[in-house]
Amino acid sequence: MTVWLQVFSQFNEILQSSGISSSPTLADVMNRLVEMEIVEKRFPINKPDNKKYTKYYITDNLSLFYFRYIFRYSSQRRVMNPEVFYERYIEEDFHEHFVPDAFEKISRQFLIRRNINGKIEPPFDLIGSYAYDDPIKKKNGQFDVVTHDPLGYKSYEVKFKSEPVSDGMIEKEIQQVKDSPLDAYAYGFISKSGYHLSEKHNCDLYTLAELYAE
């Protein structure tokens, strides 16, 4: 079952491709996997009941790596040199998607730890993604790390880049939020490579060192 989650993440896609004959049966299987913490069910904090945006993901990084690369390309791996196999089927996706996605998950966990320890004011009551459809502008999109507290929404941008976050990057990301239906009252950034700023920004700015010191 978990192998299908590397290609498909929405319920209907998994149902059509898994070979399971009925929706209730698949729902029972997915619920059991969620209860066992093998699979995580994610949905935007502003659309918790919208099945269109509800997705399932493998939680364990080792299992995720195995099904994403080793199991999926097992036929190729049996006949290829390990270094060539890595370069062809793992290297690019690993650096461009796998590690940045893991860093984003770590960033959410970091914010949750700070929140539990009373280091975020006001404390948030929800954290997750924020999805939107804007029929007037004919745009839709999703912000990956957003929190909600009594004052409203706070948008965080997670940057897994080799270069430091600049003034222009901060201004660009804030403008993207302002151009969307997400009415954020505050902003935060989490940067792997730190910051190179010439201006003072009214944002929470976290570094890689702070993530692991918390």
N, C-alpha and C positions, 0 to 999 in steps of 0.2 A: 504493500500500500504506500509506504513512504517514498518509494521511487517515483511515483506519479507526482508527488509534490514538488519535484525538481522541474517539471515541465508545466504542470498546471497547479493553480492555487485556489481557484474558485470552485465552489461545490459542484456546480453543473458540469464544469470541465472535467473534474475528477470522476464524477459519475459516468460520463460518456466514455471515458478512457480506461477505467479501472476494471471493467468486466463485471462489476457488481450489478445485479439485475434490478434492484429497486432503490428508490430514494430513501425510504425509512431504514433499510439495511445499512446503507452507506452512512446515514446520519448517526446510527448507533455505533458503527465502527469509529467514525471520527470523534464522537463524544468520548468513547473509551480511550482513544489515543490522547485526547486533550486531558482527561482525568489522570492518565499515566505520565503526563508532562513530556510525552514524546513529540506531540504536535501542539502548536499554539494557534489559537483562533484569534485573529485580529480584525478589528473594525474601527473606522474613524470615530473619535469621541463625539462628533456632532451628528453622526448617522449610525447609531448602534444597532438599529433594526433594518438597515438597508442591505439586503442580500447582495446587491450589485457590488458593494465595496467590501464585503466580508471575505476574508481569505485565510488559508491555513498554511502554516510554515513549520518545518522541522526545527525543533528547539536546540538540540544538542549539536555543537559545532563539528564534532568528530563524525557523527552520523550524517550530518549535512554534507561534509566533504566527501565521504564515501559514496553516497548516493548521487551526488552531483557530478563527480568525476570518475571514480573507480568502477562502480557498478554500471553506470550509464555507458561507459566506453570499455567494458570488460573484454569484448571481442578484439578491439584494437590493441589493448594493453598486452594481450597474450602473444602478439606477433611483433611487437615493437620494442626497440631499445628504450629503457626507462627515461633517459634524458630527452629523447625525441618525443616520446609520448607526453612528457610534462610540457615541453615547449609548444606542442601542437594543441593539446586538449585542456591544459590546466593554466598555464602561466598567465596569459592575458586576462582571462575571466577572473582568475584568483585575485589579481591585483586591481582590476577595474571594478569588480562587483563583490566578490566574496568577502574580502577584508574590509572595504568601506561599509558594507552592510553590517558586518560584525561590530565595527566601530560605532555605528549608529545605535546598535542594541546596547553596547556598553555605555554609551552616552545617556540613554534613557535610564539605565540602571543607576548611573551616577546621580542623576537628578532625583530619582526616587530615594536614594540613600540620604541625600542632603535634605530632602523634604521630611523624611522620617526623623532625622536628627535635629529638626527645627532650624535649619540654616537657610530656608527659603521663606520669604515673607511677601504676601500672605501665603500660607501653605496651600498647595494645589490639591484638588480632589480627584482630578482626572489627568492622565497623560496618554498620548497616542498620536495618531495622525489626524489631520483635518482635511476632509474632502469637500469639493464644491463643484456645482454646475451653475454657470452664469449664462442663461439663455439670451440675455440682452447683448452681451459682448461675444456670445457664441464661444465661450471658453469653459474648459473644465480642468481641474487639476487637484493636486494633493500636496499638503505640507506634512512632512514626515514626523516632526517632533513638536507637538503643541501641548501646552498644559492649560487647565481651566481652574480658576479659583474664584472667590467671591467678587473680584473686580472684573473678571472676564477672561479673555484668552491671552496667553503669552506664547509667542512664536520663537522657536529655537532653530538655528541653522547649524548643522553638523558638517564640518569641513575636513575631509581626509585628503589633504593636498600636500604636496612637497613644499609649496611656497607658503609663507605666512599670509594671514588674512590682512588685506589692505583696507584703507578708507573706502575706496571705490567698491570693493566687494560688499562691505557692510551696507553702504548706501543702496547698492543694487538689490540686495536681498530684501531690505526693508521696503523698498519701492515695489517689489514684486508682491509683497504681502498687502501693501496699501492699494494696489491695483486689483486685488481679489476681494471676494465677499468676506474674507476672514477679518473681523474687526478686532485686531490685536491692540492691547493697551501698552504692551511692553515687548522687548525683544532680547534674545540671548544668542550667543555664539559659542560653539565648542570647536576648537581648532587643534588638529594634530601638530601643526608646525608653528603655533604661536601667532603673534600679531606684529605687523609693522605699520604703525599708525602715527599720523602727524596731527590728528584732531582728537578731541575728547568726544566719545560717543556715550549716550545715555543707555547703555546696554550691559547686560551681564556677559563678561568675557572669560571663558574658561580655557585652560590649557591642558595638554596631555598629562603634565605632571600633577595637576590638581585632580584629574580623574582617578589616578592611582594612589593619591595621598588620602583620599576621602575614606 
